[in-house]
Amino acid sequence: MCQAMDEVLKINNLTKHYGRIRAIHQLDLSIHAGEIWGILGPNGSGKTTTLALLLDIIRPDQGSFEWFGGKYGKKSRQQIGAILETPNFYPYLNALENLRIIQHIKHSYKDDLDHLLTTVNLIHRKNSKFFSYSLGMKQRLAIAATLIGDPQVLIFDEPTNGLDPMGIVEIRNTLIDIGKSGKTIIMASHILDEVEKVCDHVAILKKGDLIKTGKVGSILTDKFTIELGCTNLEKLHIILSDDKNVHSIQTKPEWLQVQLNEEIPGAYFNRLASAEGITLDHIRSTKPTLEQEFLALVNKG
């Protein structure tokens, strides 16, 4: 298994065109073990093309990528589980029978299939035929199939696409639980809410260009923000101006919006103000939502 900070994927200048259409252009990206990445962008931004390139389904026009620092050579694909299209299984076989076929394809026979089905909340339907499954259940069985062979990396393309709200919640919770196990996950999606709830890192694509990468909630700025209110904002502003933790201060009608160099709990500022005879009546830590960050970036220019 990879250590916590091992680089599992390095992408350099990856480019793919379909005729005059620029699907992905000079993509550079580095992903480390245990990270959960969302490849985010509107339809046509290059998300699926990127995943297809990384899985050797299509060839790049230029650029390169390397899995696991070259540790596994041509066998690196054995360390990756992936779903790119709609799940396809034999309709008249049950979950266990379908997973045994996947085991045969992957030459992996030591998997605890009951455990995998429990992981994706399908153990109660392990003997049901695939055609009787809902779309969400089919997707969860596909996730179980990606786990066969205990791969280090899991790749999903729009895993909640077409699901009803309950199915979306089930897939989301499954991916969160798998992420907690330490596996690296790369998930392409155009659904902001799902990326924000599942992923800790995000790469935003627009018309084939990578326009920004970073931790979810820290793309526009790596500074932390806290709102502080009291009856004497002018005096509070003076006190905060001398604090080494404060990067900048903006005065709003009813509070100060304070940008911090690092995350500081509200209790710290409560004590600081109290020592100067000020009672804070408003304390709220804030950060940009992924939606705010995404819209700010894709609408720029």
HELIX and SHEET records of a PDB file:
HELIX    1   1 LYS A   47  LEU A   54  1                                   8    
HELIX    2   2 PHE A   68  GLY A   70  5                                   3    
HELIX    3   3 GLY A   73  GLN A   79  5                                   7    
HELIX    4   4 ALA A   95  LYS A  106  1                                  12    
HELIX    5   5 LEU A  113  THR A  119  1                                   7    
HELIX    6   6 ILE A  123  ARG A  125  5                                   3    
HELIX    7   7 PHE A  130  SER A  132  5                                   3    
HELIX    8   8 LEU A  135  THR A  146  1                                  12    
HELIX    9   9 PRO A  165  LYS A  180  1                                  16    
HELIX   10  10 LEU A  192  VAL A  198  1                                   7    
HELIX   11  11 LEU A  233  SER A  241  1                                   9    
HELIX   12  12 GLY A  266  ALA A  275  1                                  10    
HELIX   13  13 LEU A  290  VAL A  298  1                                   9    
SHEET    1   A 3 ILE A  21  HIS A  32  0                                        
SHEET    2   A 3 GLU A   7  TYR A  18 -1                                        
SHEET    3   A 3 GLN A  62  TRP A  67 -1                                        
SHEET    1   B 6 ILE A  80  ILE A  83  0                                        
SHEET    2   B 6 VAL A 153  ASP A 157  1                                        
SHEET    3   B 6 THR A 184  SER A 189  1                                        
SHEET    4   B 6 ILE A  36  LEU A  40  1                                        
SHEET    5   B 6 HIS A 201  LYS A 206  1                                        
SHEET    6   B 6 ASP A 209  LYS A 215 -1                                        
SHEET    1   C 4 VAL A 246  THR A 251  0                                        
SHEET    2   C 4 LEU A 256  LEU A 260 -1                                        
SHEET    3   C 4 PHE A 224  GLY A 229 -1                                        
SHEET    4   C 4 HIS A 282  THR A 286 -1                                        
END                                                                             
